[in-house]
Each structure stands twice: as structure tokens, then as C-alpha cells.
């Protein structure tokens, strides 16, 4: 397993018996923790996590492990820094994807069957002037219903340069005594909001775990994000325009496999496979 971000490596490698390293902490590996004691000799010095190179490095490590006979099954996870920072047609994006093409080509040359997918899409979240379209929902709720409503942004992580902890989905916890229906209807009428779900609706329609969300779950439009309060989001950390994800408009992702599929899996591919199905397709669906 090679990830760009170390937080994902920590989550996914718990209890794992094998190699698990990240671009972010490629200089801190040990056999005890990571299953290998040196990565930088294989792939060079670790890159900045705030770079496209963090993703290319993860791919490069995978290539080198395969070439060295250290792996027979690879899970390589990239970071979305470049997609947050640049539109798809930007020269920087094109150069980045050329780099991905190069490393995927190296995997294919080594005889690997390659499956490629993503966890989400990405959209610009700005107005015509390039300024972020942000609903500070906790602030608005306090103004309308008084203090006590709490907004949680699931996108929040330490990598604030990517997105400023602003995405197109939030969950809302309501204080006792507040009319849930009245709050939901009021939120639904806000500019930029497209859906407001109760906990039960979010569980049924969005497949969310009921014990990990609030009373309401809110989604925003293609070009909007939702946050807590201005104090909770330092937009000065954003390097350029705001590009983010989390809503309905970022659900479509690529699903690419390097080999022809068996008839049954080819039929499934014409339906609506989901990103996690890539493992089944690659392991079981390839023509022999």
C-alpha cells in the first residue's frame, strides 16, 4: 500500500501484514511500522504534500516496489491537491496527467493489471468574479434561531490549503426544543442549498451511518460550499480559487481497467458500478 497522505496510510494499514508507506512521510519509514526501512532510495526524496509530485511519488514508489519484486498486489492512493488547485484544462493539470500516464505506462510494462478510479469529482465553488460562494450555515442559523445549532463539515482535515475545510456537504446538530422541520425548511430556502435531509432520510437515500451524523444533512449546489462561521474557515490559506467537492455534483468518477472484461462483468460495467467495485472487477472480472 502506498498513499500520498499519511493519515490514509494510518487508517487503512491497521492490522495489515505488508508494506504500507506514504509520500508525506517517506523519510520516516521503519520495518516495524511500514514493513520496509527505506523508500527514498527507491523513489528519491519525499515531495511536499502540497504538490502534484506527492501523487506521482506514490505511483513511482509502487512501480519501484513492483519492479523490485516486493509486491504482487498494489493499492496506490493519490491526493487531490492538483484538482483542488487547477481546473482540468489548465496547463499544470495537463502536465500532471502526463506524469500519471507515464507511471501507469510503467506499471503496464511490468505486466500489471491496472484499475483506476476516484473517491469523488471536483468543481469550482465560486461566483463569476472568482470569489468563493460560501454559506456560513452556523452563523445563519444562530441569526435566525438563536445560539445552539452546531454545523460539522465532514471535509475538515489538516490540509487546509486544499479546500479551507469547505465542501458541499455538512451535518447539523439541533439543540433541544428546536423545531426540526422548521429549521430544515428554512435551510432549504437558502441560496445555494439543494437538499436538506433528516437523519432518517440521509440514512436511506445517502447511505450514511445514523450514529455519525446530526439531525439534518445538507447538500449545496454545484458552485457552492457550506461552512460553519467565517472564524472557522481561513480563506487566506487558499492559494487561488476555491475548488472542492462533497455534493451531488461530484459523484461521477472514472472507472478504468487496463484489460478486457469477462462477459458478465462487461454487462455490469454498462450499469452503475461504484468506485469500490474496482477491486472485484480487477481481481475477478478480467478475461484470462
C-alpha positions in Angstrom: 0.0 0.0 0.0 1.3 3.4 -1.0 -0.7 6.6 -0.2 0.1 10.2 -0.7 -1.3 11.3 2.7 -0.1 9.6 5.8 -3.5 9.9 7.5 -4.9 7.4 5.0 -2.0 5.1 5.4 -2.6 5.0 9.1 -6.3 4.3 8.7 -6.1 1.6 6.0 -3.0 -0.2 7.2 -4.2 -1.0 10.7 -3.6 -4.7 11.3 -2.0 -5.1 7.9 0.8 -7.5 7.2 2.8 -6.0 4.4 4.3 -2.8 3.1 2.4 0.4 3.9 4.0 3.8 3.2 3.1 7.4 2.3 4.6 10.1 0.2 4.1 12.5 3.0 6.3 10.6 5.5 8.6 8.7 3.1 11.5 9.8 5.2 10.2 8.3 8.4 9.6 4.7 7.5 10.6 1.7 9.5 10.3 -2.1 9.1 8.3 -2.3 12.3 5.7 0.3 11.3 5.8 0.3 7.5 7.1 -3.1 6.5 10.1 -1.6 4.8 13.1 0.5 6.1 13.8 2.7 3.1 11.7 4.3 0.4 13.8 7.3 -0.6 16.5 5.1 -2.1 13.8 3.6 -4.3 12.0 6.8 -5.4 14.0 9.8 -4.4 13.5 12.4 -1.7 9.9 12.8 -0.4 7.9 15.7 -2.0 5.7 18.3 -0.4 2.2 17.1 0.3 1.0 20.4 -1.3 2.2 19.4 -4.7 1.3 17.2 -7.7 4.6 15.4 -7.1 3.1 13.9 -3.9 0.7 11.8 -6.1 3.3 11.0 -8.7 5.7 9.9 -6.0 3.1 7.4 -4.7 2.8 5.9 -8.1 6.6 5.9 -8.5 7.0 4.0 -5.3 4.5 1.4 -6.4 6.3 1.0 -9.7 9.7 0.5 -8.0 8.2 -2.0 -5.5 6.8 -4.0 -8.3 10.0 -3.8 -10.3 12.0 -5.0 -7.3 9.7 -8.0 -6.7 8.5 -6.5 -3.4 4.8 -6.5 -4.4 2.3 -8.7 -6.2 -0.8 -6.6 -5.3 -0.7 -2.8 -5.1 -3.1 -0.2 -3.7 -1.8 3.2 -4.7 -3.8 6.2 -3.4 -3.1 9.8 -4.7 -4.0 13.2 -3.3 -6.4 15.7 -4.8 -4.2 18.7 -4.3 -3.9 19.4 -8.1 -7.6 19.0 -8.7 -8.4 21.5 -5.9 -5.9 23.9 -7.2 -6.3 23.8 -11.0 -9.1 23.3 -13.5 -8.8 20.2 -15.7 -7.8 22.2 -18.8 -5.1 24.2 -17.0 -1.5 23.6 -18.3 -0.5 22.5 -14.8 -3.2 19.8 -14.8 -2.3 18.6 -18.3 1.4 18.2 -17.2 0.3 16.4 -14.1 -1.8 13.9 -16.0 1.0 13.3 -18.4 3.0 12.3 -15.3 0.3 9.9 -14.3 0.2 8.5 -17.8 4.0 7.8 -17.6 3.8 5.9 -14.3 0.7 3.9 -15.3 2.6 3.0 -18.5 5.5 1.8 -16.4 3.1 -0.4 -14.4 1.7 -1.9 -17.6 5.1 -2.5 -19.0 5.8 -4.5 -15.8 2.8 -6.7 -16.5 0.4 -5.2 -14.0 -3.4 -5.3 -14.5 -4.3 -1.7 -13.6 -7.7 -0.4 -12.3 -8.2 3.3 -11.9 -11.0 5.1 -10.1 -11.5 8.1 -7.7 -13.4 8.8 -4.5 -15.1 12.0 -5.8 -15.1 14.6 -8.6 -14.3 18.3 -8.2 -15.9 21.6 -9.1 -15.1 25.3 -8.9 -17.1 26.8 -6.0 -17.0 30.5 -7.0 -19.1 33.3 -8.5 -18.4 34.9 -11.8 -15.7 37.1 -10.2 -13.9 34.1 -8.9 -14.8 34.7 -5.3 -15.9 31.7 -3.1 -19.6 31.0 -2.9 -19.8 30.1 0.8 -22.9 29.6 3.1 -21.7 30.0 6.7 -24.6 28.0 7.9 -23.9 28.0 11.7 -23.8 31.8 11.6 -27.0 32.0 9.6 -28.8 29.5 11.9 -27.7 31.5 15.0 -29.1 34.7 13.5 -32.4 33.0 12.7 -32.9 30.6 15.5 -30.5 31.7 18.3 -27.4 30.0 19.6 -27.1 26.3 19.9 -27.2 24.8 16.4 -23.9 23.1 15.5 -22.6 22.6 12.0 -20.0 19.9 11.3 -18.0 19.9 8.0 -17.0 16.3 7.1 -14.4 17.5 4.7 -12.3 19.0 7.5 -8.8 17.8 7.8 -5.3 19.3 8.3 -4.8 20.0 4.6 -6.5 23.4 4.7 -4.6 24.7 1.6 -6.6 22.2 -0.4 -10.1 23.4 0.4 -10.2 25.6 3.5 -12.3 22.9 5.2 -15.2 23.9 2.9 -17.2 21.3 1.0 -20.7 20.8 -0.4 -22.0 18.7 2.5 -22.5 19.4 6.2 -24.4 17.9 9.0 -26.4 19.9 11.6 -27.0 19.1 15.2 -30.0 20.9 16.7 -30.5 21.9 20.4 -33.4 20.5 22.3 -36.7 22.4 21.7 -35.9 23.5 18.2 -38.5 22.6 15.5 -36.5 20.3 13.2 -39.0 20.7 10.3 -39.0 24.5 10.6 -35.2 24.6 10.5 -35.0 22.1 7.6 -37.4 24.2 5.6 -35.6 27.4 6.3 -32.2 25.9 5.3 -33.7 24.5 2.1 -34.8 28.1 1.1 -31.2 29.5 1.3 -29.5 30.3 -2.0 -27.0 27.6 -2.8 -28.7 24.8 -0.9 -30.1 21.9 -3.0 -31.1 19.2 -0.5 -31.8 19.0 3.2 -32.3 15.5 4.7 -33.4 14.4 8.1 -31.2 11.7 9.7 -33.6 9.0 8.6 -33.6 10.4 5.0 -29.8 10.6 4.9 -29.5 7.0 6.0 -32.0 5.8 3.4 -31.0 8.0 0.4 -27.4 8.7 1.0 -26.4 5.5 2.8 -24.9 7.5 5.7 -24.5 5.9 9.2 -27.1 7.3 11.5 -24.9 7.3 14.6 -22.3 9.5 12.9 -24.5 12.4 11.6 -26.6 15.1 13.1 -30.3 15.8 13.0 -30.0 17.2 9.4 -27.7 16.7 6.5 -27.4 19.5 3.9 -26.0 19.5 0.4 -25.1 22.5 -1.7 -25.2 23.4 -5.4 -22.5 22.7 -8.0 -20.8 26.1 -7.4 -21.4 26.5 -3.7 -19.8 25.2 -0.4 -21.1 25.2 3.1 -19.1 26.1 6.2 -19.6 26.9 9.9 -18.7 30.5 10.6 -16.2 32.9 9.0 -13.9 32.4 12.0 -13.8 28.6 11.4 -12.5 28.9 7.8 -9.4 30.9 7.0 -9.9 31.6 3.3 -6.5 33.3 3.1 -4.9 29.8 3.2 -6.4 29.1 -0.2 -3.7 29.6 -2.8 -6.0 30.5 -5.7 -9.7 29.9 -6.4 -11.8 27.6 -4.3 -12.4 24.2 -5.9 -14.0 21.5 -3.7 -16.3 18.5 -3.5 -18.7 16.6 -1.3 -22.1 17.1 -3.0 -24.2 15.5 -5.7 -22.3 17.3 -8.4 -19.1 15.5 -7.6 -20.5 11.9 -7.6 -19.3 11.0 -11.2 -15.8 9.4 -11.2 -13.7 7.5 -13.7 -13.7 3.7 -13.7 -10.9 2.4 -15.9 -9.5 -1.1 -16.3 -6.5 -2.0 -18.5 -7.7 -5.4 -19.6 -10.8 -6.8 -21.4 -13.6 -7.9 -19.1 -15.4 -11.2 -18.9 -18.9 -11.0 -20.4 -20.7 -10.8 -17.1 -18.5 -8.0 -15.8 -18.7 -6.2 -19.2 -22.5 -6.2 -18.7 -22.1 -4.9 -15.1 -19.9 -2.1 -16.4 -22.8 -0.9 -18.5 -24.9 -0.5 -15.4 -23.9 1.6 -12.5 -20.8 0.2 -10.8 -19.4 2.1 -7.8 -15.9 3.0 -7.2 -15.2 0.3 -4.6 -16.3 -2.3 -7.2 -12.9 -1.7 -8.9 -11.4 -4.4 -6.6 -13.9 -7.0 -7.7 -13.6 -6.1 -11.4 -9.8 -6.2 -11.3 -9.5 -9.4 -9.2 -12.4 -11.4 -10.7 -13.6 -9.8 -13.9 -10.5 -9.9 -16.2 -10.5 -12.2 -19.2 -8.0 -15.0 -18.6 
